Amino acid sequence: MAETAYLEGPKARLAYAYTPGSGPVVVFLSGYKSDMEGTKAVHLEAWAAARGRAFLRLDYSGHGQSGGAFQEGCIGDWAADAQAVIEAVTEGPLLLVGSSMGGWIGCLMTQRLGARVAGFVGIAAAPDFTEDGFWAGFSEEERRKVMEEGVTYLPSAYGDPYAVTRRLIEDGRDHLVLRAPLPMGFPVRLLQGSADEAVSRETALRLFDHIDGPDVRLSFVKGADHRFSEPENLAMIEAAILEAGG
């Protein structure tokens, strides 16, 4: 595994691990409350290294080994963190791999990094989830609590309850990607498990329909859950990276 390094990000010290090699640089963008030590990130790093490929994984502020408090963060902060690390550490073409929230961050990166993006792979991508997932699913009491008290807590199947803050909701509205054009003039591969309880198949289809590009494919995997980390799932991610230009 590549050694963890650090740089000063927009709001906190950010941890990352970079493996030099040939390009495009594969950039793994992890999910909400996840980090760069997850199964997919570590597996793909080893896979890329075995092929002499450049690879970058990173922790957003408030995640993993980076500084900052998770509850104080929001989509705008985490996207700025990802952009800061990518621009400081890498050169040349990029192949973005976004898991869950990382799929939303990846969409934002395709807009911000322009011609550097050579391909995009979304794994259970969750664009706009603060609005279409959290807010849309809140009861009136939960909405009141968020807006008046600043935070509410939701149960999670993957660990501690989710702290959903007013800042997360309001900032999310400033970074929605399914309400405006989303051009991707490069290969796009989207992977979605049929047993995913965190991201619906409707979300996957909505993103697929919304992306404007000449080479966009969506694959549904029978029985795969949100983690998408079984050996056969990891093999599909590898294949998707290769198809997307990796």
Secondary structure, 3 states (H helix, E strand, C coil): CCCEEEEECCCCEEEEEEECCEEEEEEEECCCCCCCCCHHHHHHHHHHHHCCEEEEEECCCCCCCCCCCHHHCCHHHHHHHHHHHHHHHCCCCEEEEEECHHHHHHHHHHHHCHHHEEEEEEECCCCCHHHHHHHHHCCHHHHHHHHHHCEEEECCCCCCCEEEEHHHHHHHHCCCCCCCCEECCCCEEEEEECCCCCCCHHHHHHHHHHEECCCEEEEEECCCCCCCCCHHHHHHHHHHHHHCCC
